[in-house]
């Protein structure tokens, strides 16, 4: 008699618990928040290839070079704010190599730390950005004694860039940017006119 009562009760309790668990699981799925490439802690691996052209150097030779840059970035915060200024900050480490195609020297390369601000609008595939960077380059341009732009092998590198990214999806984006670079040695060498350059690059990013 007791078994007849206990067995249906046990089955009812088991089925009820399973259904309740299923409802909770379904509730979690229904309320899940979609992530974006700009969420805090997300990474970006970016390449950018282009060219830079020297400007404003009176009585000095032209010094134009290609530029291939590779950057690893991390999102410092999730986008916040209102209106056109809504966005987030991103920190990137860049390594760069360039070949001189017009002017003295053959190559330059180095590393730069970059702070970027991404302008992010909800649902938009476009994200403009601005960035500044500081680092160092190594070059053989200084070996040419006919110029005073670059006076030693190691030079400081300062950069300011504006760009825009188009997001194919949450994993891939294409980039177009233009910017200014300054290279000098803070008067550690008698030759220190400094190299000022304008240029641009196109690239591709992988987000993860």
C-alpha positions in Angstrom: 0.0 0.0 0.0 2.8 2.4 1.0 4.8 1.5 -2.2 1.7 2.3 -4.3 1.6 5.8 -2.8 5.4 6.5 -2.7 6.2 5.5 -6.3 3.8 8.0 -8.0 4.9 10.7 -5.6 8.6 10.1 -6.4 7.9 10.1 -10.1 6.0 13.4 -9.8 8.9 15.0 -7.8 11.5 13.9 -10.3 9.6 15.1 -13.4 8.9 18.4 -11.7 12.5 19.0 -10.8 13.6 18.2 -14.4 11.1 20.6 -15.9 12.1 23.3 -13.4 15.7 22.9 -14.4 14.8 23.1 -18.1 12.9 26.3 -17.5 15.8 27.9 -15.7 18.2 26.9 -18.5 15.9 28.2 -21.1 15.6 31.4 -19.1 19.4 31.9 -19.1 19.6 31.4 -22.9 16.7 33.8 -23.5 18.3 36.5 -21.4 22.0 36.1 -22.6 23.7 39.3 -23.8 25.4 39.4 -27.2 29.1 40.2 -27.0 30.9 42.6 -29.3 34.6 43.0 -30.4 34.8 46.1 -28.2 33.9 44.5 -24.9 36.4 44.9 -22.1 39.2 42.3 -22.3 38.7 41.4 -25.9 41.8 41.3 -28.1 42.6 42.6 -31.6 45.4 41.5 -34.0 45.8 44.1 -36.7 48.1 44.5 -39.7 48.5 47.8 -41.6 50.6 48.4 -44.7 51.2 51.6 -46.6 53.8 54.4 -47.1 55.0 57.7 -45.5 56.4 60.8 -47.1 58.7 63.4 -45.5 57.4 66.9 -45.2 58.7 70.4 -44.2 62.4 69.7 -44.5 64.0 72.8 -46.1 67.5 72.1 -47.6 67.2 68.4 -46.7 66.6 65.4 -49.0 63.2 63.7 -49.4 63.0 60.6 -47.3 60.0 58.4 -48.2 59.5 54.8 -47.0 57.1 51.9 -46.9 55.5 50.9 -43.6 54.3 47.5 -42.5 52.9 47.5 -39.0 51.6 44.7 -36.8 49.6 45.4 -33.6 48.2 43.5 -30.7 45.5 45.3 -28.8 43.3 44.8 -25.8 40.0 46.7 -25.0 40.4 48.5 -21.7 36.7 49.1 -21.2 33.3 48.3 -22.7 31.9 51.2 -24.9 30.0 53.8 -22.9 28.6 57.3 -23.3 26.0 58.9 -25.5 25.8 60.4 -29.0 28.7 60.6 -31.4 31.3 60.4 -28.7 30.2 57.0 -27.4 33.1 54.6 -27.5 36.0 52.9 -25.6 39.7 52.9 -25.1 42.1 50.3 -26.5 45.8 49.7 -25.7 48.0 48.4 -28.5 51.6 47.3 -28.9 53.0 47.8 -32.4 56.1 46.5 -34.3 56.9 48.2 -37.6 59.3 47.8 -40.5 59.9 50.1 -43.4 62.1 50.2 -46.5 63.3 53.6 -47.9 62.4 53.9 -51.5 63.3 57.6 -52.0 66.2 59.2 -50.1 69.2 58.2 -48.0 69.3 55.0 -46.0 67.7 51.6 -46.6 65.4 50.6 -43.6 63.9 51.6 -40.3 62.0 49.5 -37.8 60.9 49.6 -34.2 58.2 49.3 -31.6 55.5 51.7 -30.3 52.9 51.7 -27.6 49.6 53.1 -28.8 46.5 54.4 -27.0 43.4 54.3 -29.3 39.8 55.6 -28.8 37.2 53.8 -30.8 34.0 55.6 -31.7 31.3 52.9 -31.4 27.7 53.2 -32.3 25.3 50.3 -31.4 24.6 48.1 -34.5 26.9 50.0 -36.8 29.5 48.2 -39.0 31.7 51.3 -39.1 33.9 52.4 -36.2 36.2 55.5 -36.6 39.2 55.8 -34.3 41.9 58.2 -33.2 45.2 57.1 -31.7 48.5 58.4 -30.4 51.7 56.5 -29.8 55.3 56.7 -28.6 58.2 54.4 -29.0 61.6 54.0 -30.7 63.0 53.0 -34.1 66.3 51.6 -35.3 67.6 52.7 -38.8 70.7 53.0 -41.0 69.7 56.4 -42.3 72.1 58.1 -40.0 75.1 56.6 -41.9 74.4 59.0 -44.8 76.4 62.1 -43.8 74.7 64.3 -46.5 71.5 64.6 -44.4 70.8 66.0 -41.0 67.3 64.5 -40.5 68.5 61.4 -38.6 71.7 61.6 -36.6 72.0 58.1 -34.9 70.8 54.5 -35.1 68.2 54.8 -32.4 65.6 57.5 -32.6 62.4 58.3 -30.8 59.1 57.7 -32.6 55.9 59.7 -32.0 52.7 59.0 -33.9 49.2 60.5 -34.3 46.7 58.7 -36.5 43.0 58.8 -37.5 41.3 55.8 -39.1 38.1 53.9 -39.7 37.3 50.2 -39.5 34.5 48.3 -41.3 33.3 45.2 -39.4 32.4 42.2 -41.6 31.4 40.4 -38.4 32.5 40.0 -34.8 35.8 38.4 -35.9 37.0 40.3 -38.9 37.3 44.0 -39.9 39.1 46.0 -42.6 40.9 49.3 -41.7 41.9 52.5 -43.5 44.0 55.1 -41.7 46.2 58.2 -42.2 48.7 59.8 -39.9 51.7 61.8 -38.9 55.1 60.5 -37.6 58.0 62.3 -36.0 61.4 60.8 -35.5 64.3 62.5 -33.7 66.9 62.0 -31.0 66.2 64.9 -28.6 69.6 66.5 -29.5 71.6 63.5 -28.4 73.4 63.9 -31.7 74.5 67.0 -33.5 72.4 66.0 -36.5 68.8 66.3 -35.2 66.6 68.2 -37.6 64.1 65.3 -37.2 62.1 63.4 -39.7 58.4 64.5 -40.1 56.2 62.3 -42.3 52.6 62.1 -43.5 51.2 58.8 -44.8 48.6 56.2 -44.7 47.9 52.5 -44.6 45.2 49.8 -45.2 44.9 46.7 -43.1 43.0 43.8 -41.7 42.1 42.9 -38.1 41.2 39.6 -36.4 39.2 40.0 -33.1 39.1 37.4 -30.4 
